[in-house]
Amino acid sequence: MEKRFNTKKEPKKTENPGPVITISRETGCPAERIAKQLALSLNKRKESKSPHWKCVSKEILKESAKELELNPSQIKYVFDFEQRGAWDDIMSSFSTKYYKSDRKIRKTIAEVIRTIAEQGNVIIIGRGSVAITRDMPNAFHVNLEAPLDWRTEMIAIKYNMKPDEARQFAIETDKNRMKFRESFYGRSTDYTRFDVTYNCMTFTDDEIIKSITSLLLIRGMIK
């Protein structure tokens, strides 16, 4: 009966999933810029028959909302590092027939990220991807960091903030990003062991991209 009336097909398991690159960062480090430049660089050197590398970040919100049959605005709170308490869940369950629990939403986000990663040739920017893909053998995890003073200056310039505001923004956002990762795998899980960490103050974008490319070649993730 279950097989007969189950209209949802089981997702196909990917053989040799990946390759996937995840890029995590401290606030103020240029993860999106480096990810896009890295994808361009990899696509220039790739064999004509190999899949095209792409960057993914904000697309995860849209795809997760689609899977949940919700408007992206209804799950955006997760990506804004906000928590929904038990009372919020209860009230939401009465307010809409399309209600999804906070646990269901976070589980779906993790599944979407995992599916995207397993398809391969993708660079995932943040979104807790290092925690969700940490067990994949064909994955490479990059972390971008820099001194707080340097990051404060970069944020102040980018968002036209006062130095004190920019500094506080960096500190608070870093805390929230850590909580976001912990919401998937918990505080006791030692998942934040990146394969490589770069200091964005002392390395140029080009140097970081060339270094990542060399390490991907060594690992056999690219040709």
Secondary structure, 3 states (H helix, E strand, C coil): CHHHHCCCCCCCCCCCCCCEEEEEECCCCCHHHHHHHHHHHHHHHCCCCCCCCEEECCHHHHHHHHHHCCCHHHHHHHHCCCCCCHHHHHHHHHHCCCCCCHHHHHHHHHHHHHHHHHHCCEEEECCCHHHHCCCCCCEEEEEEECCHHHHHHHHHHHHCCCHHHHHHHHHHHHHHHHHHHHHHHCCCCCCCCCCEEEECCCCCHHHHHHHHHHHHHHHCCCC
